[in-house]
């Protein structure tokens, strides 16, 4: 069994929990509140900025152009393609995408971003791959499962979001899985344990991110800014 398949098996309960989270179930049923959609887009915009930075840190660790292209393709995808599911949410919520950018991170999003950036800056190439893998993998999983278990037609309010993630001809994380497996074959048990830990933490934080959007999580103590 490959290292990436071991990771997937160990995290199966988290992937399943993500699918059954009420935020994802709400997407599947076309029943998500406007404030939940807006909060998700605000936070995911900033999270994806951090993902771009993490991929850039990964590129800086590369010693060949094949690996550089892997990260470059991922960055290009976020910048030029992943705006489409955000726009789907904005259209349903009746807001402009441009108006939801530049907001402070909520507690869970800040924790996830810090975790991902710290590992991608300080860790190895393998650790960088491991810490960033759960995001595309879980989105593919929940998108595909929605398509399998629900009647999704073009008039579904979240049709674009669901098909964007669930109907990928070539899952975009496959290249990362293959590269991680190659690295794992040359890694010590200690190095593989670090990659495992980062992957599992990011998987848990994916569930927490959905929960953050569902609850419209914010910092508990609010007040006026001191001038």
Phi, psi and omega in degrees: 000135181289161179297318181295325178290326174299316178300314181298319179295317181294330183263008185303321181294331178284317176303315181296320179296323177298315180299321183274358178296141182301335177292314178291321176297325177294321175298314182300323183269356182072031185229078176233134182291151181303315183293331177291317178298315181296316181296318178301311183296318178304313184284323182288329176301314180289322177299316181292330172300318179291325176296320176301314179297320179297319177295324178293320176296322177297318179299323181294341179270352186285147178243003176217160186286336177297315178293321178299317180295324177303311180288322179299318178297320179296319178295316179299321179299315180295316184291323191244347181242322188284003172286339184295312177295328175297316180296326176300312179297319181295320178299316179295321181282346180074036180230164177269136180302320182297335182279353184252019183251144177090023180267154178296152178285138172286165185308311182295316180297321179296319178298315181295314180299315180297316178301311184293317181290321179298314181293317184290334177279316189263339185271184179277177175300319179297319179294321178297317177297316184295320184287336182260356184287321185302327182301299180294328183291316180291321179295321175298316182298309183291324178296313179296320182290325175299315180297327182282327189253351181233154175276102184250115179242172185296341178272001176294135183300332182247029180302315182296317179297312184295314183285331178301316182270328188264349184242043180279125179296317176234100183311127190289348179270355184301319180296325178290321178298314180298317181291322179297319179296321178296319179292318182298326180297335182255007186259155174283168177297324178296317179294319179293327178295321177297316179297319177300312182298316180296319180297315182293322178296315178296324178297315177298321181290335173296315177300316182295327178295316176299320181292323176301316179293317182298319183269357184051054186296137175221176177292139189291333183249115181249152178191175179283141178292133178282126181268000000 
